[in-house]
């Protein structure tokens, strides 16, 4: 059962990364193609959300691996930091599109990639975060 889940989560995550890469390569509307062969499209700035994909689950992994007896606010702080990074991942493309750094179509594709990727990360935490010793993210702790 867990191998099917791992493969399905990997497939869904690859769909999110495909949407993110498409947001960098596609041009939307009447944007002229530059004559210079070395010109980099402006939409590549949207790749910075990959940092949020990596950083968002780290506080939750650290908080769940610590001894949590309910007296401290470690899990609540970890949830606050993770949600802050998720909101930042959705805000970054909006700010970049508002300042005309990237196109609005690229912003929409990044939003779709964010939804799919964070749903995948949430699914991984839901199905593999039960603390079972067979397979889970807690086995990779220090």
N, CA, C and O of each residue as an XYZ file, in Angstrom:
568
protein
N       0.826     -1.193      0.000
C       0.000      0.000      0.000
C       0.870      1.257      0.000
O       0.541      2.225     -0.686
N       1.955      1.265      0.742
C       2.748      2.484      0.844
C       3.527      2.749     -0.436
O       3.785      3.911     -0.752
N       3.912      1.718     -1.185
C       4.625      1.940     -2.434
C       3.721      2.629     -3.460
O       4.177      3.488     -4.215
N       2.452      2.254     -3.486
C       1.513      2.921     -4.387
C       1.342      4.393     -4.013
O       1.223      5.255     -4.885
N       1.331      4.672     -2.705
C       1.208      6.060     -2.266
C       2.448      6.865     -2.625
O       2.341      8.014     -3.054
N       3.617      6.274     -2.456
C       4.854      6.980     -2.795
C       4.890      7.305     -4.277
O       5.250      8.418     -4.659
N       4.522      6.353     -5.107
C       4.524      6.583     -6.555
C       3.478      7.630     -6.928
O       3.737      8.480     -7.780
N       2.320      7.583     -6.316
C       1.284      8.571     -6.641
C       1.681      9.965     -6.174
O       1.438     10.939     -6.887
N       2.285     10.084     -4.994
C       2.745     11.397     -4.545
C       3.865     11.923     -5.429
O       3.928     13.124     -5.691
N       4.751     11.045     -5.893
C       5.817     11.473     -6.802
C       5.234     11.945     -8.133
O       5.711     12.926     -8.704
N       4.217     11.261     -8.624
C       3.581     11.661     -9.886
C       2.894     13.015     -9.744
O       3.019     13.873    -10.618
N       2.176     13.203     -8.654
C       1.473     14.473     -8.444
C       2.477     15.610     -8.247
O       2.266     16.716     -8.743
N       3.571     15.340     -7.524
C       4.606     16.350     -7.360
C       5.267     16.716     -8.671
O       5.636     17.872     -8.881
N       5.422     15.737     -9.562
C       6.006     16.044    -10.874
C       5.058     16.894    -11.718
O       5.510     17.695    -12.536
N       3.756     16.727    -11.529
C       2.794     17.590    -12.216
C       2.953     19.034    -11.741
O       2.893     19.964    -12.545
N       3.156     19.222    -10.437
C       3.346     20.571     -9.906
C       4.618     21.199    -10.449
O       4.624     22.378    -10.803
N       5.686     20.434    -10.518
C       6.927     20.985    -11.053
C       6.822     21.259    -12.551
O       7.452     22.187    -13.059
N       6.032     20.459    -13.258
C       5.803     20.724    -14.677
C       5.053     22.041    -14.868
O       5.385     22.823    -15.759
N       4.054     22.283    -14.044
C       3.343     23.566    -14.108
C       4.278     24.728    -13.813
O       4.190     25.780    -14.446
N       5.173     24.535    -12.848
C       6.108     25.594    -12.499
C       7.076     25.876    -13.645
O       7.371     27.034    -13.941
N       7.567     24.828    -14.284
C       8.468     25.033    -15.419
C       7.741     25.633    -16.621
O       8.315     26.435    -17.357
N       6.486     25.248    -16.821
C       5.708     25.860    -17.904
C       5.482     27.344    -17.666
O       5.423     28.127    -18.614
N       5.354     27.734    -16.401
C       5.181     29.156    -16.108
C       6.411     29.959    -16.484
O       6.310     31.157    -16.750
N       7.570     29.317    -16.510
C       8.800     30.019    -16.898
C       8.980     30.097    -18.401
O       9.541     31.068    -18.907
N       8.514     29.096    -19.117
C       8.828     29.025    -20.533
C       7.770     29.623    -21.441
O       8.102     30.117    -22.519
N       6.518     29.596    -21.046
C       5.455     30.099    -21.917
C       5.387     31.612    -21.879
O       5.647     32.234    -20.849
N       5.040     32.192    -22.999
C       4.763     33.622    -23.042
C       3.275     33.794    -23.264
O       2.649     33.025    -23.993
N       2.726     34.789    -22.642
C       1.287     35.014    -22.671
C       1.010     36.365    -23.290
O       1.713     37.339    -23.019
N      -0.001     36.424    -24.112
C      -0.403     37.687    -24.703
C       0.470     38.093    -25.878
O       0.992     37.245    -26.602
N       0.621     39.385    -26.057
C       1.356     39.941    -27.191
C       2.751     40.380    -26.778
O       3.160     41.504    -27.069
N       3.477     39.511    -26.110
C       4.834     39.836    -25.693
C       5.767     39.566    -26.862
O       5.801     38.444    -27.369
N       6.523     40.562    -27.302
C       7.428     40.326    -28.430
C       8.590     39.428    -28.020
O       9.075     39.495    -26.891
N       9.023     38.592    -28.947
C      10.160     37.717    -28.707
C      11.431     38.533    -28.921
O      11.589     39.159    -29.970
N      12.342     38.536    -27.944
C      13.549     39.346    -28.112
C      14.444     38.786    -29.214
O      14.489     37.578    -29.445
N      15.155     39.690    -29.887
C      16.049     39.291    -30.966
C      17.342     38.688    -30.441
O      17.986     37.897    -31.130
N      17.720     39.055    -29.242
C      18.963     38.562    -28.664
C      18.791     37.100    -28.264
O      17.835     36.755    -27.569
N      19.706     36.245    -28.698
C      19.606     34.816    -28.383
C      19.919     34.511    -26.926
O      19.508     33.470    -26.414
N      20.632     35.391    -26.256
C      21.009     35.153    -24.861
C      20.035     35.783    -23.882
O      20.295     35.784    -22.678
N      18.937     36.311    -24.357
C      17.977     36.963    -23.474
C      17.237     35.917    -22.650
O      16.785     34.898    -23.172
N      17.123     36.184    -21.378
C      16.417     35.293    -20.453
C      15.021     35.866    -20.230
O      14.890     37.050    -19.920
N      13.984     35.059    -20.380
C      12.641     35.581    -20.135
C      12.468     35.998    -18.670
O      13.068     35.418    -17.765
N      11.649     36.998    -18.469
C      11.419     37.489    -17.115
C      10.663     36.496    -16.253
O      10.734     36.585    -15.028
N       9.943     35.554    -16.845
C       9.124     34.639    -16.071
C       9.934     33.664    -15.224
O       9.367     32.964    -14.386
N      11.235     33.605    -15.425
C      12.066     32.672    -14.643
C      12.174     33.067    -13.182
O      12.619     32.262    -12.363
N      11.782     34.271    -12.838
C      11.818     34.681    -11.442
C      10.831     33.883    -10.590
O      10.961     33.846     -9.366
N       9.875     33.264    -11.208
C       8.890     32.491    -10.444
C       9.466     31.194     -9.895
O       8.813     30.537     -9.085
N      10.658     30.808    -10.306
C      11.282     29.599     -9.770
C      11.710     29.744     -8.310
O      12.052     28.751     -7.669
N      11.695     30.955     -7.783
C      12.074     31.148     -6.394
C      11.093     30.522     -5.408
O      11.411     30.409     -4.224
N       9.915     30.114     -5.862
C       8.978     29.450     -4.952
C       9.455     28.036     -4.588
O       8.938     27.437     -3.646
N      10.427     27.504     -5.321
C      10.975     26.193     -4.964
C      11.602     26.242     -3.578
O      11.576     25.251     -2.847
N      12.163     27.385     -3.214
C      12.720     27.532     -1.864
C      11.633     27.358     -0.802
O      11.887     26.790      0.259
N      10.429     27.844     -1.085
C       9.334     27.674     -0.136
C       8.863     26.224     -0.074
O       8.436     25.755      0.980
N       8.940     25.508     -1.206
C       8.588     24.092     -1.200
C       9.521     23.309     -0.290
O       9.099     22.362      0.374
N      10.771     23.696     -0.258
C      11.757     22.997      0.569
C      11.655     23.432      2.030
O      11.745     22.598      2.931
N      11.469     24.721      2.270
C      11.511     25.251      3.639
C      10.215     25.080      4.419
O      10.254     25.039      5.649
N       9.072     24.980      3.754
C       7.794     24.939      4.466
C       7.626     23.729      5.383
O       7.125     23.912      6.492
N       8.004     22.513      5.006
C       7.789     21.397      5.924
C       8.855     21.234      7.006
O       8.665     20.439      7.926
N       9.955     21.951      6.926
C      11.048     21.754      7.884
C      10.636     22.046      9.332
O      10.973     21.247     10.206
N       9.925     23.148      9.643
C       9.529     23.361     11.041
C       8.620     22.255     11.587
O       8.731     21.887     12.757
N       7.730     21.728     10.757
C       6.846     20.655     11.231
C       7.611     19.364     11.483
O       7.320     18.651     12.443
N       8.581     19.055     10.635
C       9.386     17.854     10.834
C      10.189     17.970     12.120
O      10.287     17.012     12.886
N      10.766     19.150     12.358
C      11.552     19.343     13.576
C      10.678     19.314     14.822
O      11.080     18.765     15.848
N       9.485     19.900     14.740
C       8.605     19.932     15.912
C       8.047     18.553     16.237
O       7.864     18.231     17.411
N       7.774     17.739     15.236
C       7.226     16.402     15.510
C       8.287     15.435     15.997
O       7.971     14.450     16.665
N       9.554     15.708     15.668
C      10.616     14.833     16.132
C      11.077     15.179     17.541
O      11.733     14.365     18.190
N      10.748     16.366     18.021
C      11.103     16.740     19.391
C      10.101     16.126     20.363
O       8.992     15.751     19.982
N      10.509     16.032     21.604
C       9.623     15.496     22.632
C       8.579     16.553     22.959
O       8.895     17.584     23.554
N       7.362     16.302     22.578
C       6.277     17.261     22.759
C       5.292     16.693     23.769
O       4.503     15.804     23.451
N       5.347     17.218     24.990
C       4.436     16.741     26.025
C       3.215     17.632     26.181
O       2.400     17.407     27.076
N       3.075     18.622     25.342
C       1.889     19.475     25.377
C       2.069     20.730     26.198
O       1.210     21.611     26.149
N       3.156     20.853     26.957
C       3.328     22.028     27.792
C       3.886     23.221     27.030
O       3.588     24.368     27.363
N       4.688     22.958     26.015
C       5.278     24.056     25.236
C       4.450     24.366     24.015
O       3.472     23.684     23.711
N       4.856     25.396     23.329
C       4.152     25.795     22.119
C       4.956     25.501     20.877
O       4.855     26.226     19.887
N       5.757     24.447     20.911
C       6.631     24.133     19.783
C       5.875     23.776     18.524
O       6.231     24.230     17.437
N       4.834     22.967     18.653
C       4.061     22.572     17.476
C       3.286     23.754     16.908
O       3.159     23.890     15.691
N       2.768     24.608     17.786
C       2.042     25.782     17.305
C       2.971     26.755     16.600
O       2.595     27.351     15.590
N       4.188     26.924     17.124
C       5.163     27.791     16.457
C       5.554     27.216     15.099
O       5.702     27.953     14.124
N       5.719     25.892     15.042
C       6.069     25.253     13.779
C       4.938     25.421     12.759
O       5.200     25.674     11.583
N       3.696     25.283     13.199
C       2.558     25.499     12.296
C       2.516     26.944     11.805
O       2.245     27.200     10.632
N       2.783     27.883     12.703
C       2.790     29.298     12.331
C       3.865     29.579     11.292
O       3.606     30.273     10.308
N       5.070     29.049     11.497
C       6.150     29.276     10.543
C       5.865     28.611      9.197
O       6.144     29.188      8.146
N       5.309     27.404      9.231
C       4.995     26.711      7.980
C       3.900     27.420      7.199
O       4.003     27.563      5.981
N       2.864     27.861      7.879
C       1.783     28.580      7.205
C       2.285     29.914      6.664
O       1.852     30.357      5.600
N       3.198     30.554      7.394
C       3.790     31.795      6.899
C       4.561     31.585      5.609
O       4.511     32.421      4.707
N       5.275     30.472      5.520
C       6.013     30.185      4.290
C       5.074     29.811      3.146
O       5.343     30.145      1.992
N       3.992     29.130      3.449
C       3.014     28.787      2.416
C       2.342     30.047      1.871
O       2.163     30.188      0.662
N       1.974     30.959      2.766
C       1.370     32.220      2.321
C       2.380     33.026      1.505
O       2.008     33.677      0.529
N       3.645     32.986      1.897
C       4.676     33.695      1.138
C       4.856     33.098     -0.251
O       5.135     33.821     -1.207
N       4.697     31.776     -0.368
C       4.804     31.139     -1.681
C       3.673     31.577     -2.603
O       3.857     31.649     -3.818
N       2.522     31.865     -2.046
C       1.419     32.366     -2.865
C       1.541     33.874     -3.102
O       1.068     34.373     -4.123
N       2.161     34.597     -2.187
C       2.263     36.047     -2.327
C       3.370     36.464     -3.286
O       3.241     37.479     -3.970
N       4.455     35.699     -3.345
C       5.591     36.086     -4.183
C       5.227     36.242     -5.656
O       5.582     37.261     -6.249
N       4.527     35.271     -6.285
C       4.178     35.491     -7.691
C       3.201     36.651     -7.897
O       3.244     37.323     -8.928
N       2.329     36.885     -6.928
C       1.400     38.019     -7.060
C       2.149     39.346     -7.029
O       1.844     40.252     -7.805
N       3.116     39.460     -6.147
C       3.901     40.691     -6.068
C       4.743     40.867     -7.329
O       4.837     41.970     -7.868
N       5.354     39.782     -7.797
C       6.164     39.863     -9.007
C       5.315     40.236    -10.230
O       5.760     41.005    -11.083
N       4.100     39.696    -10.315
C       3.224     40.031    -11.435
C       2.696     41.454    -11.316
O       2.520     42.137    -12.325
N       2.446     41.900    -10.109
C       1.965     43.262     -9.904
C       3.016     44.295    -10.289
O       2.682     45.377    -10.773
N       4.286     43.960    -10.074
C       5.384     44.866    -10.413
C       5.876     44.651    -11.844
O       6.900     45.216    -12.228
N       5.176     43.853    -12.634
C       5.500     43.556    -14.039
C       6.864     42.906    -14.211
O       7.541     43.117    -15.217
N       7.255     42.125    -13.234
C       8.484     41.343    -13.361
C       8.181     40.055    -14.119
O       8.964     39.631    -14.969
N       7.044     39.433    -13.809
C       6.570     38.263    -14.543
C       5.190     38.597    -15.091
O       4.582     39.599    -14.715
N       4.715     37.755    -15.972
C       3.403     37.983    -16.571
C       2.316     37.386    -15.675
O       2.589     36.520    -14.844
N       1.088     37.857    -15.854
C      -0.022     37.365    -15.041
C      -0.364     35.917    -15.367
O      -0.800     35.177    -14.485
N      -0.177     35.503    -16.600
C      -0.396     34.102    -16.943
C       0.595     33.193    -16.241
O       0.245     32.098    -15.801
N       1.823     33.648    -16.140
C       2.837     32.914    -15.403
C       2.483     32.847    -13.920
O       2.708     31.831    -13.263
N       1.933     33.930    -13.407
C       1.498     33.944    -12.006
C       0.394     32.917    -11.769
O       0.385     32.247    -10.736
N      -0.524     32.788    -12.706
C      -1.591     31.801    -12.567
C      -1.068     30.375    -12.578
O      -1.536     29.531    -11.814
N      -0.091     30.104    -13.451
C       0.491     28.760    -13.473
C       1.265     28.461    -12.193
O       1.259     27.327    -11.715
N       1.925     29.465    -11.640
C       2.645     29.263    -10.375
C       1.650     29.020     -9.248
O       1.908     28.204     -8.364
N       0.525     29.710     -9.268
C      -0.511     29.472     -8.247
C      -1.038     28.039     -8.329
O      -1.234     27.381     -7.308
N      -1.264     27.566     -9.554
C      -1.693     26.174     -9.715
C      -0.637     25.201     -9.234
O      -0.957     24.196     -8.599
N       0.626     25.492     -9.532
C       1.713     24.630     -9.056
C       1.802     24.647     -7.538
O       2.071     23.617     -6.920
N       1.576     25.812     -6.930
C       1.597     25.900     -5.463
C       0.494     25.057     -4.845
O       0.726     24.340     -3.871
N      -0.691     25.141     -5.402
C      -1.813     24.369     -4.857
C      -1.519     22.878     -4.934
O      -1.722     22.147     -3.965
N      -1.042     22.434     -6.085
C      -0.773     21.004     -6.259
C       0.380     20.549     -5.360
O       0.296     19.487     -4.744
N       1.453     21.338     -5.278
C       2.612     20.931     -4.492
C       2.315     20.917     -2.996
O       2.695     19.973     -2.303
N       1.644     21.945     -2.490
C       1.355     21.969     -1.062
C       0.290     20.940     -0.688
O       0.292     20.445      0.439
N      -0.610     20.608     -1.598
C      -1.538     19.502     -1.348
C      -0.783     18.178     -1.297
O      -1.120     17.301     -0.501
N       0.230     18.030     -2.134
C       1.052     16.821     -2.110
C       1.843     16.725     -0.810
O       1.916     15.657     -0.203
N       2.435     17.838     -0.383
C       3.184     17.840      0.881
C       2.258     17.545      2.043
O       2.622     16.802      2.954
N       1.053     18.125      2.022
C       0.077     17.828      3.075
C      -0.352     16.375      3.071
O      -0.541     15.780      4.132
N      -0.509     15.798      1.894
C      -0.850     14.376      1.808
C       0.259     13.491      2.335
O      -0.005     12.480      2.986
N       1.498     13.861      2.059
C       2.620     13.092      2.595
C       2.631     13.147      4.113
O       2.857     12.130      4.769
N       2.390     14.323      4.677
C       2.335     14.435      6.133
C       1.153     13.658      6.704
O       1.245     13.097      7.796
N       0.053     13.623      5.976
C      -1.139     12.933      6.480
C      -0.961     11.420      6.487
O      -1.294     10.756      7.469
N      -0.440     10.878      5.398
C      -0.385      9.427      5.276
C       0.878      8.815      5.847
O       0.865      7.663      6.278
N       1.975      9.571      5.857
C       3.212      9.004      6.370
C       3.623      9.608      7.697
O       4.688      9.271      8.215
N       2.818     10.485      8.262
C       3.161     11.127      9.520
C       2.531     10.492     10.733
O       2.502     11.109     11.798
N       2.021      9.267     10.611
C       1.359      8.625     11.734
C       2.325      8.091     12.774
O       1.903      7.712     13.867
N       3.605      8.051     12.461
C       4.577      7.553     13.406
C       4.832      6.063     13.268
O       5.503      5.479     14.119
N       4.316      5.432     12.220
C       4.609      4.018     12.049
C       6.074      3.865     11.660
O       6.642      4.726     10.988
N       6.674      2.771     12.085
C       8.095      2.579     11.865
C       8.408      1.963     10.518
O       9.575      1.891     10.132
N       7.391      1.516      9.791
C       7.641      0.892      8.497
C       8.131      1.916      7.478
O       9.169      1.725      6.845
N       7.385      2.992      7.325
C       7.780      4.029      6.384
C       7.221      5.344      6.877
O       6.026      5.446      7.158
N       8.058      6.337      6.983
C       7.610      7.659      7.399
C       8.754      8.630      7.351
O       9.920      8.240      7.288
N       8.408      9.917      7.382
C       9.454     10.913      7.343
C      10.194     10.986      8.656
O      11.295     11.534      8.695
N       9.631     10.447      9.758
C      10.291     10.525     11.053
C      11.489      9.587     11.142
O      12.302      9.736     12.054
N      11.628      8.638     10.242
C      12.767      7.738     10.309
C      14.034      8.416      9.813
O      15.125      7.882     10.008
N      13.922      9.571      9.181
C      15.093     10.286      8.683
C      15.589     11.336      9.664
O      16.456     12.141      9.325
N      15.047     11.336     10.873
C      15.458     12.339     11.845
C      16.823     12.016     12.419
O      17.336     10.908     12.263
N      17.399     12.998     13.083
C      18.734     12.819     13.661
C      18.713     11.983     14.915
O      19.760     11.745     15.516
